[in-house]
C-alpha cells in the first residue's frame, strides 16, 4: 500500500471504520476506500453466567470500544504520521439476537440476555406454532414473549427493544435503526417489503398475553435498513463516546448496524444466491443464500436475510470452539511447566497437525463441546464431557481429532437437514474463523464432516469487523451505483486468494462413525447436565 496516499485518505476522511462486538473479542478495523486495512485493534471480553443467564455488562462494551479506537488512532499516528480526527463512514456489528429492553428515558430494564441462553423454549415453541415460521430460542421476540409469559414487571415499561449492535449504533447516532440481517434475528422479515412481516406482527398483537400491554411491537422495534442505506450520522456526543479524548469529529455517515452473521457473509463474498459461508468461533453457523423457498418449516433451520435483504437459511449452533480452546490452554500450561512456552499459533498448529496421525473415527473417543445448552441436539444444560470406553484408542492424535469433530458435530446435524431433506445446494461454501488459521487441518475436517468442498480465503481470520468496514465503504461510496453483490465482486474480491479442499472418502466415513456414536451418546450428555442442575 502507498503510505503517502493512505495518509492523505486519513487526513481527508476517506476511510471507513468497522467495529464488531464478538463473543470473546471486541475489534475495530480502519480501511481505505479500496477496503484495504489501514489499522486494527482488539479487546478481550467474555460473557458471564449470572443467575442462570449468559450476559455481558454494557459498560464493559464501551470500555472495549474506546480501547480499540484509541489503539487504532495510535496505530494510524505511528504508521502514517497523521491524526485520526475524521472518518468517512462507520459501521457497528455485534452478536445477533438476544434481548436488550430500554425504558422511555433510556434506562436499561433488564440485563443483556445473549444468544447463548436456552431459557425461552416455551415462548419459541408457541410462536413457531402461531406463525407457522421457525422462531429460535435466541431470537429477540422469543425473549420478549418469554418475559411476558413469566410476568416480568419491566415488560410494561419497554419503549425500545434492540440488539447489541442496535444499542451501540443508537448511542453513537441517536437513531433507532437496525440492518435487515440483524433485524431478521429479532422478528421475521417479509422479503417482499424489506420490513418486519406485517401478518405476523398482527398475530403477535392478538395473543391474549400480549393484549394487556399498551405498546405495539412495531413501535418498540428498530427501523429496518438495507445495506447501502443511510442510518444517520455520528453525533458529537457519539464521537465523544467513541473517542473520549475529544479528537474525533462528528458527522461520519453511519451504515446500518449488522449482526456478525451478515458481516461474515460480506467478509467471505457470500451474499449472492447459491453462495454460502460458515463462521466458526465460540458458536458456529452456516449461511445459505437461497434461490427458492424451503419446502417446510424446520425447528433447526432459521430463516434470516443477507445485509441486502435476500432470504438465507441459517444453521446456528451455540457451541463450537470454547471447549477445544480450554483443552489447548491446558496443554499450553503443561508446556509452560516443562519450560517450553509456546505462542498460541504455534501451540494450535502443533496440536492440530497431530490429527494427521489419527484414526479416521478418532479412535472411538467421544467428546461433547457443550459449554452452554445446544438447541440442535436438544441439550438444555451446558456440560462439556469427554468419554471413552476401555477399548478406545487413547492418544493425542485421536484426542485432538475428537475435539475437532465435536466442535463441528451440531453444525453437521443441522446441515444434513438442508442438504438431505431440502436439497439445498451452493455453488461455493466459504469458511472463516480462527480454527482455519492452521492451514488445511480444520478445513479438511469440516469438508469431511459436511461432505462438501470447503473454501478458505487468505483472510479467514479477519472476520466481522473488516466485513462491517466494507459495508461502511459501500454505504458511503458504492451503493448509489451498484448492488452489494456486484460491489463485492468488482471492488473487493476481484482477485481473491483462496484454497479449496474436497472431502476425503476415508475422512467422511470416519466422521460419520463419530457422529453415529455422538448421537447415540447424547442421552449421557443430557443426563450430565440434568444432574449438575439438580445439585445446584
C-alpha positions in Angstrom: 0.0 0.0 0.0 1.1 3.6 -0.7 1.8 5.2 2.7 1.5 8.8 1.4 -1.7 8.0 -0.4 -3.2 6.4 2.7 -2.1 9.3 4.9 -3.9 11.7 2.6 -7.0 9.4 2.7 -6.9 9.6 6.5 -6.5 13.3 6.6 -9.4 13.8 4.1 -11.7 11.4 6.0 -11.8 9.0 3.0 -11.8 6.0 5.4 -14.3 3.6 7.0 -14.3 2.1 10.5 -15.8 -1.2 11.2 -16.5 -2.2 14.9 -17.6 -5.6 15.9 -18.5 -6.9 19.4 -17.9 -10.6 19.1 -18.3 -13.4 21.7 -14.8 -13.2 23.0 -13.3 -10.0 21.5 -14.3 -6.5 20.5 -12.5 -5.5 17.3 -12.1 -2.4 15.2 -10.7 -2.1 11.7 -10.0 1.0 9.7 -9.9 0.7 5.9 -9.5 3.0 2.9 -11.9 3.3 0.0 -10.4 0.2 -1.6 -11.2 -1.8 1.6 -7.5 -2.3 2.4 -6.8 -2.4 6.1 -5.0 0.6 7.5 -5.1 -0.2 11.2 -6.8 -2.6 13.6 -7.2 -3.4 17.3 -8.9 -5.8 19.6 -10.0 -6.1 23.2 -10.8 -9.3 25.0 -14.1 -9.8 26.9 -16.2 -12.8 27.9 -19.8 -13.5 28.8 -20.7 -14.4 32.4 -23.3 -16.8 33.7 -25.2 -14.7 36.2 -28.3 -16.2 37.9 -28.6 -18.8 35.2 -28.4 -16.2 32.4 -25.5 -15.6 30.0 -24.8 -11.9 29.8 -22.3 -9.1 29.2 -22.1 -5.8 31.1 -22.7 -2.9 28.7 -20.1 -0.7 30.5 -17.5 -3.3 29.5 -18.6 -3.0 25.9 -17.9 0.8 25.9 -14.5 0.2 27.6 -13.6 -2.3 24.8 -14.8 0.0 22.0 -12.9 3.0 23.4 -9.8 0.9 23.9 -10.0 -0.3 20.4 -10.5 3.2 18.9 -7.6 4.5 21.0 -5.3 1.7 19.7 -6.4 2.3 16.1 -5.8 6.1 16.4 -2.3 5.4 17.9 -1.5 2.9 15.2 -2.6 5.4 12.5 -0.4 8.1 14.0 2.6 5.7 14.2 2.3 4.4 10.7 1.1 7.4 8.7 2.2 10.3 10.9 -1.3 11.9 10.9 -4.1 12.2 13.5 -7.3 10.3 13.1 -9.8 13.2 13.5 -12.5 12.4 10.9 -13.8 9.2 9.4 -15.9 9.0 6.2 -18.2 6.2 7.4 -18.7 4.0 10.4 -20.5 0.6 10.9 -21.2 -1.3 14.0 -21.7 -5.1 14.1 -22.2 -7.5 17.0 -23.5 -10.9 18.1 -27.0 -11.3 16.7 -30.2 -12.0 18.6 -30.7 -11.6 22.4 -32.7 -9.2 24.5 -31.9 -5.6 25.3 -35.0 -3.6 26.5 -35.0 0.1 27.4 -37.4 2.5 29.0 -38.5 5.8 27.6 -35.8 7.6 29.5 -33.1 5.3 28.1 -32.8 3.2 31.3 -31.8 -0.4 30.6 -34.7 -2.5 32.0 -33.1 -6.0 32.1 -29.6 -7.4 31.9 -28.5 -8.3 28.3 -29.7 -11.8 27.6 -27.4 -13.1 24.8 -27.9 -15.7 22.0 -26.3 -18.3 24.3 -29.3 -18.7 26.6 -31.7 -21.6 26.3 -34.4 -20.1 28.5 -37.2 -19.3 26.1 -38.3 -22.8 25.0 -42.0 -22.2 25.9 -42.2 -18.9 24.0 -40.3 -20.1 21.0 -42.5 -23.2 20.6 -45.7 -21.2 21.0 -44.7 -18.5 18.5 -43.5 -21.1 16.0 -46.9 -22.7 16.1 -48.7 -19.3 15.9 -46.7 -18.0 13.0 -46.0 -21.3 11.1 -42.5 -20.0 11.0 -39.5 -21.2 13.0 -38.8 -18.9 16.0 -35.5 -20.0 17.6 -35.0 -19.6 21.3 -32.3 -16.9 21.0 -34.4 -14.5 18.8 -35.4 -11.3 20.5 -39.1 -11.9 20.0 -38.8 -15.3 21.8 -37.1 -13.5 24.7 -39.8 -10.8 24.8 -42.7 -13.3 24.8 -41.0 -15.4 27.4 -40.6 -12.4 29.6 -44.4 -11.8 29.1 -45.2 -15.4 30.0 -43.0 -15.1 33.1 -44.9 -12.0 34.2 -41.7 -9.9 34.4 -42.5 -6.4 35.7 -40.3 -4.5 33.3 -42.2 -5.6 30.2 -44.9 -2.9 30.5 -42.3 -0.2 30.6 -40.5 -1.2 27.4 -40.1 1.7 24.9 -37.3 0.3 22.8 -36.1 -3.3 22.2 -32.9 -3.9 20.2 -29.8 -6.0 19.7 -26.3 -5.2 20.9 -25.3 -3.7 17.5 -28.5 -1.7 17.5 -27.8 -0.4 21.0 -24.3 0.8 20.2 -25.5 2.4 16.9 -28.3 4.2 18.9 -25.8 5.7 21.3 -23.4 6.8 18.5 -26.0 8.3 16.2 -29.2 8.8 18.2 -31.0 6.6 15.6 -33.0 3.5 16.5 -32.1 1.6 13.3 -31.0 -1.9 12.5 -29.7 -3.5 9.4 -32.1 -6.0 7.9 -29.8 -9.0 8.5 -29.7 -8.3 12.2 -33.3 -7.3 12.3 -34.2 -10.7 10.8 -32.9 -12.3 14.1 -35.3 -10.1 16.1 -38.6 -10.8 14.3 -39.4 -12.4 10.9 -38.8 -10.3 7.8 -41.0 -10.1 4.7 -38.5 -10.2 1.9 -41.1 -8.6 -0.5 -41.3 -5.4 1.7 -37.9 -5.4 3.3 -39.6 -4.9 6.7 -41.0 -6.9 9.6 -43.7 -9.3 8.5 -47.0 -7.4 8.9 -49.2 -10.5 9.2 -47.0 -11.9 12.0 -46.9 -8.6 13.8 -50.7 -8.6 13.9 -50.8 -12.2 15.0 -48.5 -11.3 17.9 -50.6 -8.3 18.8 -53.7 -10.6 19.1 -52.1 -13.0 21.5 -54.1 -12.9 24.8 -50.9 -12.5 26.9 -49.8 -9.5 24.7 -53.1 -7.5 24.5 -52.8 -6.0 28.1 -49.7 -4.0 27.1 -50.0 -0.5 25.8 -47.1 -0.7 23.4 -47.2 -2.0 19.8 -44.4 -4.3 18.8 -43.6 -2.4 15.6 -43.2 0.8 17.6 -40.6 -0.7 20.0 -38.5 -2.5 17.4 -35.7 -0.7 15.5 -36.4 0.6 12.0 -35.1 -1.7 9.3 -32.5 -0.5 6.7 -30.8 -2.5 3.9 -27.0 -2.4 3.2 -26.1 0.9 1.5 -28.9 2.9 3.0 -28.1 5.8 5.4 -28.6 5.0 9.0 -27.8 8.5 10.4 -24.5 10.2 11.2 -22.1 10.2 14.1 -23.3 12.8 16.6 -20.9 15.0 18.6 -22.0 13.0 21.7 -21.4 9.8 19.8 -17.9 11.0 18.8 -17.0 11.6 22.4 -18.3 8.1 23.4 -16.1 6.6 20.7 -13.1 8.8 21.4 -13.2 10.3 25.0 -10.0 12.3 24.1 -12.2 14.6 22.0 -10.1 14.5 18.9 -12.7 12.7 16.7 -15.2 14.9 14.8 -18.8 14.0 14.4 -20.6 13.8 11.1 -19.4 10.4 9.8 -22.1 8.5 7.8 -23.4 5.6 9.8 -24.0 2.4 7.9 -26.9 0.2 9.1 -25.7 -1.8 12.1 -25.5 -5.5 11.3 -25.1 -8.9 13.0 -22.0 -11.0 12.9 -23.7 -13.4 10.5 -24.2 -10.6 8.0 -20.6 -9.3 8.3 -19.3 -12.8 7.9 -21.2 -13.2 4.6 -19.7 -9.9 3.4 -16.2 -10.9 4.6 -16.4 -14.1 2.5 -18.2 -12.6 -0.5 -21.3 -14.9 0.2 -24.3 -12.6 -0.4 -25.3 -13.8 -3.9 -27.8 -16.6 -4.5 -26.5 -20.1 -4.2 -23.4 -19.0 -2.2 -22.8 -19.9 1.4 -20.4 -19.4 4.3 -19.6 -21.0 7.6 -18.3 -19.0 10.5 -16.8 -20.8 13.5 -15.8 -19.4 16.8 -17.5 -19.6 20.2 -20.5 -20.5 18.2 -20.8 -21.8 14.7 -23.3 -21.1 11.9 -23.7 -21.6 8.2 -25.5 -19.1 6.0 -27.0 -20.5 2.7 -28.4 -17.8 0.3 -31.5 -19.4 -1.2 -32.6 -19.3 -4.8 -36.0 -20.8 -3.9 -38.1 -21.1 -0.7 -37.8 -24.1 1.6 -40.5 -26.7 1.4 -41.2 -27.0 5.1 -40.7 -25.3 8.5 -37.7 -26.8 10.4 -37.0 -26.1 14.0 -33.3 -26.3 13.4 -33.2 -24.0 10.3 -33.6 -20.2 10.8 -34.8 -18.0 8.1 -32.9 -14.7 8.1 -31.5 -12.4 5.4 -28.3 -11.1 3.8 -27.4 -7.5 4.6 -29.2 -6.5 1.4 -32.4 -8.5 2.2 -32.0 -11.8 0.3 -33.5 -14.9 2.1 -31.0 -17.1 3.9 -31.3 -20.5 5.5 -29.2 -20.4 8.7 -28.0 -23.3 10.8 -26.8 -21.9 14.2 -25.1 -23.9 16.9 -24.5 -22.4 20.4 -21.2 -24.2 20.8 -18.1 -24.7 18.7 -14.5 -23.9 19.9 -14.9 -23.0 23.6 -14.2 -26.5 24.9 -11.4 -27.1 22.4 -9.8 -23.8 23.4 -9.9 -24.9 27.1 -8.1 -28.2 26.3 -5.5 -26.4 24.2 -4.9 -24.0 27.1 -4.4 -27.0 29.3 -1.7 -28.3 27.0 -0.2 -24.8 26.9 0.1 -24.8 30.7 1.8 -28.2 30.6 4.3 -26.8 28.0 4.9 -23.8 30.4 5.6 -26.2 33.3 8.1 -28.1 31.1 9.8 -24.8 30.4 8.8 -24.7 26.7 6.3 -21.8 26.5 4.6 -21.6 23.1 2.7 -18.8 21.4 -0.9 -19.6 20.7 -0.5 -20.0 16.9 2.4 -22.5 17.4 0.5 -24.4 20.1 -2.6 -24.8 18.0 -0.5 -25.7 14.9 1.3 -28.5 16.8 -1.8 -30.0 18.3 -3.9 -29.7 15.1 -1.2 -31.3 13.0 -1.2 -34.3 15.3 -4.6 -35.3 13.8 -2.8 -36.4 10.6 -1.8 -39.4 12.6 -5.3 -40.1 14.0 -7.6 -42.9 13.3 -10.4 -41.6 11.0 -13.1 -42.3 13.6 -11.0 -40.6 16.3 -10.2 -44.0 17.8 -13.6 -44.4 19.4 -13.1 -41.3 21.6 -16.2 -39.2 22.1 -16.5 -35.5 23.1 -19.4 -33.1 23.8 -18.3 -29.4 23.5 -21.4 -28.1 25.2 -20.3 -25.2 27.4 -23.9 -24.0 27.1 -27.1 -25.7 26.1 -27.4 -26.7 22.4 -30.7 -26.4 20.6 -30.0 -28.7 17.7 -29.1 -31.6 19.9 -31.8 -30.7 22.5 -29.2 -30.4 25.2 -30.7 -27.9 27.8 -27.7 -27.5 30.1 -24.1 -26.8 29.2 -21.8 -29.6 30.4 -18.6 -30.3 28.5 -17.9 -34.0 28.6 -15.2 -36.3 27.3 -15.9 -40.0 27.1 -14.0 -43.2 26.2 -14.5 -46.9 26.5 -11.9 -49.4 27.7 -11.3 -50.3 24.1 -10.9 -46.7 22.7 -7.5 -45.9 21.3 -6.5 -43.0 23.6 -3.6 -41.0 22.2 -3.0 -37.3 21.4 -3.9 -37.6 17.7 -7.2 -39.2 18.3 -8.0 -36.9 21.2 -7.5 -33.8 19.1 -9.5 -35.2 16.2 -12.3 -35.9 18.6 -12.2 -32.3 19.7 -12.5 -31.0 16.1 -15.3 -33.5 15.2 -17.2 -32.4 18.3 -16.8 -28.7 17.5 -18.5 -29.3 14.2 -21.0 -32.0 15.2 -24.1 -29.9 15.9 -23.5 -27.9 12.7 -23.3 -31.1 10.7 -26.5 -32.4 12.2 -28.3 -29.2 11.2 -26.7 -29.0 7.7 -27.9 -32.6 7.0 -31.4 -31.3 7.1 -30.8 -28.6 4.5 -28.8 -31.0 2.2 -30.8 -34.2 2.6 -34.4 -33.0 3.2 -34.4 -29.7 1.3 -31.9 -30.4 -1.4 -30.2 -27.0 -0.9 -27.1 -26.7 -3.0 -24.5 -24.0 -3.0 -22.0 -23.1 -5.8 -19.4 -22.3 -3.2 -19.1 -22.7 0.6 -16.5 -20.5 2.2 -15.4 -21.0 5.8 -13.9 -18.4 8.2 -12.7 -18.2 11.7 -9.7 -18.8 13.9 -9.9 -22.6 13.6 -8.7 -22.2 10.0 -5.6 -20.2 10.7 -3.7 -23.5 11.0 -3.7 -24.5 7.3 -5.6 -27.5 6.0 -6.4 -29.3 9.2 -9.7 -27.7 10.3 -10.7 -27.1 6.7 -10.3 -30.7 5.8 -12.2 -31.9 8.9 -15.1 -29.6 8.1 -15.1 -30.8 4.5 -15.2 -34.4 5.7 -17.9 -33.7 8.3 -20.3 -31.9 5.9 -19.2 -34.0 2.8 -18.9 -30.9 0.7 -16.0 -28.9 -0.7 -14.9 -26.1 1.7 -13.0 -22.9 0.5 -10.9 -20.8 2.9 -9.8 -17.4 1.9 -6.5 -15.9 2.9 -8.4 -13.5 5.2 -10.0 -16.4 7.1 -9.1 -15.0 10.4 -10.2 -11.4 9.7 -13.8 -11.9 10.4 -16.6 -9.5 11.0 -15.1 -6.1 11.8 -13.5 -6.0 8.3 -16.8 -7.1 6.8 -18.5 -4.3 8.6 -15.9 -1.8 7.4 -16.7 -3.0 3.8 -20.4 -2.3 4.4 -19.5 1.2 5.6 -17.5 1.8 2.5 -20.4 0.5 0.4 -22.8 2.8 2.2 -20.6 5.9 1.6 -19.2 5.3 -1.9 -20.7 2.3 -3.6 -24.5 1.9 -3.0 -25.6 4.6 -5.4 -24.1 2.9 -8.4 -24.4 -0.9 -7.9 -25.8 -3.8 -5.9 -23.9 -5.2 -2.9 -23.0 -8.5 -4.7 -21.7 -6.6 -7.7 -19.7 -4.2 -5.5 -18.1 -7.1 -3.7 -17.2 -8.9 -6.9 -15.8 -5.9 -8.7 -14.1 -3.9 -6.0 -13.3 -6.1 -3.0 -12.8 -9.7 -4.2 -11.7 -9.3 -7.8 -8.5 -11.3 -7.1 -9.2 -13.4 -4.0 -6.5 -15.7 -2.6 -8.2 -18.9 -1.5 -7.8 -22.7 -1.2 -10.5 -25.3 -1.7 -10.4 -28.8 -0.1 -12.7 -31.6 -1.2 -14.0 -34.4 1.2 -11.7 -37.4 1.7 -13.6 -40.7 1.4 -12.0 -42.2 4.5 -12.4 -39.0 6.4 -16.1 -38.8 5.5 -16.6 -42.4 6.7 -14.7 -41.8 9.9 -16.6 -38.7 10.8 -19.9 -40.5 10.1 -18.9 -43.2 12.6 -18.1 -40.5 15.1 -21.4 -38.7 14.6 -23.3 -42.0 14.9 -21.7 -42.6 18.3 -22.2 -38.9 19.2 -25.9 -39.1 18.6 -26.2 -42.4 20.5 -24.4 -40.9 23.5 -26.5 -37.7 23.7 -28.6 -39.2 26.5 -25.4 -39.4 28.7 -24.6 -35.7 27.9 -28.2 -34.6 28.7 -28.1 -36.6 32.0 -24.8 -35.0 33.0 -26.4 -31.5 32.6 -29.5 -32.5 34.5 -27.5 -34.0 37.3 -25.5 -30.8 37.8 -28.6 -28.7 37.6 -30.3 -30.7 40.3 -27.2 -30.4 42.6 -27.1 -26.7 42.1 
